[in-house]
Amino acid sequence: MSGGAGSPDFFYREAQRLGYVARSAFKLLQMQKQYKLITPGSSVLDLGCAPGAWLQVACQSLGPINNGGAVVGIDIKKVKVPSMHCDARVQTVCADVMNLPKEQIRALSPKQKGFSVILSDMCPLVSGITTRDAALSAELGMRALGLAVGEAVLVQSDDKVEEKFQSDGSGSVPKHPGILLPGGHLVVKLLESEDVKEFSQICKPLFRKTSWLRPKATRSCSREIYLICQGLSSLRVLQQLPLSLSLGLWIRRKI
Ligand SMILES: C[S@@+](CC[C@H](N)C(=O)[O-])C[C@H]1O[C@@H](n2cnc3c(N)ncnc32)[C@H](O)[C@@H]1O
């Protein structure tokens, strides 16, 4: 019997040994090792945070408490902040991310300015119908992206917004489009499907770098994959991107 990283319950046992509430901790630990998304002082929003393993890794990544920083977790399920690896910088909110107004989420960030890292590990209740599950997961992913870069304006049904973008290509993005700070990072979990490629095409021009990651701790039977988006462009750059519009159009097409 093998006890290495290839064995089915290796990450489960390691999570128990190290005091993490779920094996998913190792997915964020791998992201941290490869991309260093969370640094001392970061303000982290963790969408779909139950049972709290990413809260633990996020808080650990902030370093000692006097370095500052904050972690806000939101989940439909009520989540108690784990006692291990978390401190007073971690808080959780029980709510449906699909319905919670963006400004209410922004209000949870330090000085209400927004977050420097947004993580979405949200996942629908898997039905086993591959296309349905992938579509639901894309919807959750789009919500995370929309919150980060400002879906609310881009998807509003006011045709004037669309006309303005189309007429001169310089449609004005509002002053506070999303809740991810310029230079910030976004991680989105998706279930593999045709839509996944399109999703990354939309993200690419908005961020300095985008990469796909299938973490070692992902179960072999799972179709999950993470899009890591690093370095959100500044507002000035976003305003000049005609592709910002396609996010809105794409979301509108899908929902
Ligand atoms: C895979 S779990 C997250 C695991 C978590 N990252 C951890 O390490 O402990 C996915 C979570 O997404 C949550 N979720 C799914 N849809 C949601 C929604 N619309 N709003 C808030 N949470 C949602 C589920 O309740 C579930 O707890």
The ligand as an SDF file (V2000), in Angstrom:
LIG
                    3D

 27 29  0  0  0  0  0  0  0  0999 V2000
  -15.7130   23.0120   -2.5810 C   0  0  0  0  0  0  0  0  0  0  0  0
  -16.5770   23.8880   -1.3290 S   0  0  0  0  0  0  0  0  0  0  0  0
  -15.3810   25.0780   -0.8290 C   0  0  0  0  0  0  0  0  0  0  0  0
  -14.2790   24.5350    0.0010 C   0  0  0  0  0  0  0  0  0  0  0  0
  -13.4760   25.6180    0.6770 C   0  0  0  0  0  0  0  0  0  0  0  0
  -12.6520   26.3370   -0.2930 N   0  0  0  0  0  0  0  0  0  0  0  0
  -12.5610   25.0510    1.7340 C   0  0  0  0  0  0  0  0  0  0  0  0
  -11.3730   24.9000    1.4270 O   0  0  0  0  0  0  0  0  0  0  0  0
  -13.0020   24.7680    2.8450 O   0  0  0  0  0  0  0  0  0  0  0  0
  -17.6880   24.8370   -2.2830 C   0  0  0  0  0  0  0  0  0  0  0  0
  -18.5810   25.7380   -1.4710 C   0  0  0  0  0  0  0  0  0  0  0  0
  -19.2600   26.6430   -2.3420 O   0  0  0  0  0  0  0  0  0  0  0  0
  -20.4550   27.0060   -1.6950 C   0  0  0  0  0  0  0  0  0  0  0  0
  -21.3710   27.6740   -2.6180 N   0  0  0  0  0  0  0  0  0  0  0  0
  -21.9090   27.1750   -3.7500 C   0  0  0  0  0  0  0  0  0  0  0  0
  -22.7170   28.0890   -4.3090 N   0  0  0  0  0  0  0  0  0  0  0  0
  -22.6740   29.1930   -3.5240 C   0  0  0  0  0  0  0  0  0  0  0  0
  -23.3070   30.4690   -3.5740 C   0  0  0  0  0  0  0  0  0  0  0  0
  -24.1520   30.7840   -4.5530 N   0  0  0  0  0  0  0  0  0  0  0  0
  -23.0610   31.3560   -2.5840 N   0  0  0  0  0  0  0  0  0  0  0  0
  -22.2090   31.0310   -1.5730 C   0  0  0  0  0  0  0  0  0  0  0  0
  -21.5890   29.8430   -1.4730 N   0  0  0  0  0  0  0  0  0  0  0  0
  -21.8190   28.9300   -2.4350 C   0  0  0  0  0  0  0  0  0  0  0  0
  -20.9860   25.6760   -1.1610 C   0  0  0  0  0  0  0  0  0  0  0  0
  -21.9160   25.8810   -0.1160 O   0  0  0  0  0  0  0  0  0  0  0  0
  -19.6950   24.9980   -0.7200 C   0  0  0  0  0  0  0  0  0  0  0  0
  -19.4970   25.1380    0.6690 O   0  0  0  0  0  0  0  0  0  0  0  0
  1  2  1  0
  2  3  1  0
  2 10  1  0
  3  4  1  0
  4  5  1  0
  5  6  1  0
  5  7  1  0
  7  8  2  0
  7  9  1  0
 10 11  1  0
 11 12  1  0
 11 26  1  0
 12 13  1  0
 13 14  1  0
 13 24  1  0
 14 15  1  0
 14 23  1  0
 15 16  2  0
 16 17  1  0
 17 18  1  0
 17 23  2  0
 18 19  1  0
 18 20  2  0
 20 21  1  0
 21 22  2  0
 22 23  1  0
 24 25  1  0
 24 26  1  0
 26 27  1  0
M  CHG  2   2   1   9  -1
M  END
$$$$
